[in-house]
Amino acid sequence: MNLPAFTATRSAGYPSIRGAGLGLRRGLIAQLLTMDEDALDFLECAPDNWIGVGGRYGDALAQLSARFPLSCHGLSLSLGGPEPLDTALLAQTRDFLDRHRVALYSEHLSYCSDDGHLYDLMPILFTDEAVRHVARRIAQAQDALGRRIAVENVSYYAAPYQALSEIDFIGAVLAEADCDLLLDVNNLFVNACNHGYDAADFLARLPADRIASLHIAGHFDQDTDLKVDTHGAPVKDDVWSLLAQAYARFGVRPTLLERDFNFPPLSELLAETARIRSMQAAAEAAP
């Protein structure tokens, strides 16, 4: 198969991340181990959930990372939080990334701890002071990890104080921290509906050269103006449409299908990743 030309390579000598991928979840491992070599282009895992894991799960991770390029998406760094960064976790994460030859690492543009873990991704104040605070912490994380990282736009429901718009805040963080963006297309769609802004305008204002990769996932329609980001359902048509707009705006980027629960048969998830591949090929062929 001819893969899109763009590849996300953040660590010299490590396998490039390209095409369409799927989240590596423990509930899917038995099925993932039976996949053909060309079923997917890459897998993505949260190193926080795998550091120090041995036994059959550790063996399965080793088998899968040997067969498929691996990207990593962190959960616990709390880049926007008030407490000092967890340097022990950063050291463990760097070891994990190096051991599994991970070229692309990302974290959430949010915080999840304050005198202990909050077990949720909390929105950051959209202010100039928060830009400087987060940028310093991203720079510290990049130094500790020895690689450039990408931060993800998160879904949020209660909006704290916003001196800046969401798009201006994200753009300022990317510039100040000199990092990349993992654009979650589903989060963008959910936020645009919930907070009343135009998703296409948001895409148009993002710096194309900072888009390292994309995520898509399913959500729940609570109401016309209330969407809940669940990662527990198939991707909806509006999100597929926004993904096509993202490819038209930025060119093809490595794209991950996220599914965290309510797992269907693997064939259904692979049908969605095949749709990603088809859209990527169409975008590459477009004049």
C-alpha positions in Angstrom: 0.0 0.0 0.0 1.2 3.5 -0.8 1.3 5.5 2.4 1.0 9.3 2.6 4.2 11.2 2.1 4.1 13.0 5.5 5.8 11.3 8.4 6.1 12.4 12.0 9.6 11.7 13.1 10.8 13.2 16.4 13.7 11.0 17.3 16.5 10.2 14.8 16.8 6.5 13.9 13.4 5.5 15.3 10.5 4.3 13.1 8.5 7.0 11.5 4.8 7.3 12.4 2.6 7.6 9.4 -0.8 6.5 8.0 -3.6 5.3 10.3 -3.3 3.9 13.8 -5.3 2.5 16.7 -5.0 2.9 20.4 -3.4 0.0 22.2 -5.8 -1.0 25.0 -5.6 -4.0 27.2 -9.1 -5.0 26.3 -8.0 -5.3 22.7 -4.7 -7.1 23.2 -5.9 -10.6 22.3 -7.3 -9.3 19.0 -4.4 -7.1 18.2 -1.9 -9.9 18.5 -3.8 -11.8 15.7 -3.7 -8.9 13.3 -2.0 -9.1 9.9 1.2 -7.0 9.5 -0.6 -4.6 7.1 -3.7 -4.2 9.2 -2.5 -0.9 10.7 0.4 1.5 10.3 1.0 2.1 14.0 -0.3 1.6 17.5 -0.4 4.2 20.3 -0.2 3.6 24.0 -0.1 5.7 27.2 3.3 4.9 28.8 1.9 5.8 32.2 -0.2 2.6 32.0 2.6 0.4 30.9 5.8 1.5 32.8 6.9 -1.4 34.9 4.3 -3.8 33.5 5.6 -7.3 33.1 4.0 -10.8 32.7 1.7 -11.5 29.9 0.8 -7.9 29.3 4.4 -6.9 29.2 5.1 -9.7 26.7 2.2 -8.7 24.6 3.4 -5.1 24.5 6.9 -6.2 23.5 5.4 -8.4 20.7 3.2 -5.6 19.3 5.9 -2.9 19.5 8.2 -5.2 17.6 5.6 -5.6 14.8 4.2 -2.1 14.6 5.7 1.4 15.1 4.6 2.8 18.4 3.6 6.3 19.3 2.9 7.4 22.9 0.3 9.7 24.4 0.9 10.6 28.1 -1.8 11.0 30.7 -0.2 12.2 33.9 2.4 14.9 33.4 -0.1 17.6 34.3 1.6 20.2 32.1 -0.7 23.0 33.2 -0.7 22.1 36.9 0.6 24.1 39.9 2.8 21.4 41.4 6.3 20.8 40.1 6.6 18.3 37.3 7.1 14.7 38.3 10.8 14.2 37.4 10.7 10.5 38.3 7.8 10.0 35.9 9.7 11.9 33.2 12.8 9.8 33.7 10.7 6.6 33.5 8.8 7.9 30.4 12.1 8.7 28.6 13.4 5.2 29.3 10.1 3.7 28.0 10.2 5.8 24.8 13.8 4.9 24.2 13.3 1.2 24.9 10.4 1.0 22.5 12.0 3.3 19.9 9.1 5.8 20.0 9.4 8.7 17.5 6.3 10.6 18.5 5.3 11.5 22.1 2.4 13.7 23.1 0.6 15.0 26.2 -2.5 16.9 27.0 -2.7 20.6 27.2 -4.4 20.5 30.6 -3.7 19.6 34.2 -4.6 16.5 36.2 -3.0 17.0 39.6 -2.9 19.4 42.6 -1.6 17.8 45.8 -2.4 14.4 44.3 -4.0 13.2 41.1 -7.5 14.5 40.1 -8.2 11.6 37.7 -9.5 13.9 35.0 -8.2 16.4 32.5 -8.9 19.9 33.7 -9.0 23.0 31.5 -6.4 25.7 31.9 -7.2 29.4 32.3 -6.7 31.0 28.9 -4.4 33.8 30.0 -1.0 35.2 29.1 0.3 34.1 32.5 -0.9 30.6 31.9 0.8 30.6 28.5 4.1 31.4 30.1 3.6 28.9 32.9 2.6 26.0 30.6 5.4 26.9 28.1 8.0 26.7 30.8 6.8 23.3 31.9 6.6 22.0 28.3 10.2 23.1 27.8 11.3 21.4 31.0 9.5 18.2 29.8 11.1 18.3 26.4 14.6 18.7 28.0 13.9 15.8 30.4 12.6 13.5 27.6 15.3 14.4 25.2 12.8 15.0 22.3 10.3 17.5 20.9 6.8 16.7 22.0 3.3 17.5 20.9 0.4 18.8 23.1 -3.2 17.9 22.5 -6.2 20.3 22.5 -8.5 18.8 25.1 -12.3 18.8 25.4 -13.7 20.9 28.2 -17.2 21.7 29.5 -16.9 24.4 32.2 -14.8 27.2 30.8 -12.6 28.9 33.4 -11.6 32.6 33.0 -10.6 33.3 29.4 -8.7 36.4 28.7 -7.7 34.7 25.4 -9.8 32.6 23.0 -9.0 28.9 22.9 -7.3 29.2 19.5 -5.2 32.2 20.6 -4.2 30.4 23.8 -3.1 27.3 21.9 -1.2 29.3 19.3 0.6 31.3 22.0 1.6 28.1 23.8 3.0 26.5 20.6 5.0 29.6 19.8 6.3 30.2 23.4 7.1 26.6 24.1 8.4 25.8 20.6 6.5 22.5 20.6 4.0 20.7 18.3 0.3 20.1 18.3 -1.6 16.8 18.4 -4.9 18.0 16.9 -7.8 16.0 18.3 -10.5 16.5 15.7 -13.2 15.1 17.8 -12.3 17.4 20.7 -12.4 20.3 18.3 -15.8 19.4 17.1 -17.1 18.8 20.7 -15.7 22.2 21.9 -17.0 24.1 18.9 -20.5 22.8 19.5 -20.4 23.2 23.3 -18.8 26.7 23.3 -20.3 28.2 20.2 -17.4 28.8 17.9 -16.6 27.8 14.2 -14.5 24.7 13.9 -13.5 25.6 10.3 -12.2 29.0 11.4 -10.3 27.3 14.3 -8.6 25.0 11.7 -7.8 28.0 9.5 -5.9 29.7 12.3 -3.7 26.8 13.4 -0.1 26.8 12.2 0.2 24.0 9.7 3.9 23.4 10.4 3.2 22.5 14.0 0.6 19.8 13.4 2.4 16.5 14.2 -0.6 14.1 14.2 -4.3 13.8 14.6 -6.8 11.9 16.8 -10.4 11.0 16.0 -12.9 9.3 18.3 -16.6 9.0 19.0 -18.7 11.2 21.2 -22.2 11.2 22.7 -24.9 13.7 21.5 -26.5 14.9 24.7 -28.2 17.7 22.8 -27.7 19.8 19.7 -25.4 22.1 21.7 -24.0 19.6 24.2 -21.6 16.9 23.1 -19.8 14.6 25.5 -16.4 13.3 24.5 -16.6 9.6 25.3 -14.2 7.5 23.1 -16.8 4.8 23.5 -18.6 4.9 20.2 -18.0 4.9 16.4 -16.8 8.2 14.9 -19.7 10.4 13.8 -20.1 11.8 10.3 -19.5 15.4 11.3 -16.1 14.4 12.8 -15.2 12.5 9.6 -16.1 15.7 7.6 -13.9 17.8 9.9 -11.1 15.3 9.5 -11.3 15.8 5.7 -11.2 19.6 6.2 -8.1 19.1 8.4 -6.3 17.1 5.6 -7.3 19.8 3.1 -5.9 22.5 5.3 -2.7 20.8 6.6 -2.0 17.9 4.3 -2.1 14.3 5.5 -0.9 13.7 9.1 -0.6 10.4 11.0 -4.1 9.8 12.4 -5.1 7.7 15.3 -8.5 6.1 16.1 -9.2 6.3 19.8 -11.5 3.7 21.4 -11.3 3.3 25.2 -14.4 1.1 26.1 -17.5 -0.5 24.5 -15.0 -2.4 22.3 -16.7 -3.8 19.2 -15.1 -6.7 17.2 -11.7 -5.6 15.9 -13.0 -5.8 12.4 -15.2 -2.8 13.1 -12.3 -0.8 14.4 -10.2 -1.8 11.4 -13.0 -0.7 9.1 -12.7 2.8 10.7 -8.9 2.9 10.3 -9.4 1.7 6.7 -11.7 4.7 6.2 -8.9 6.9 7.6 -6.4 5.4 5.1 -8.9 5.9 2.2 -9.4 9.6 3.2 -5.6 10.1 3.4 -5.2 8.6 -0.1 -7.9 10.8 -1.5 -6.3 13.9 0.1 -2.9 13.0 -1.3 -4.5 12.6 -4.8 -6.4 15.9 -4.7 -5.0 18.6 -6.9 
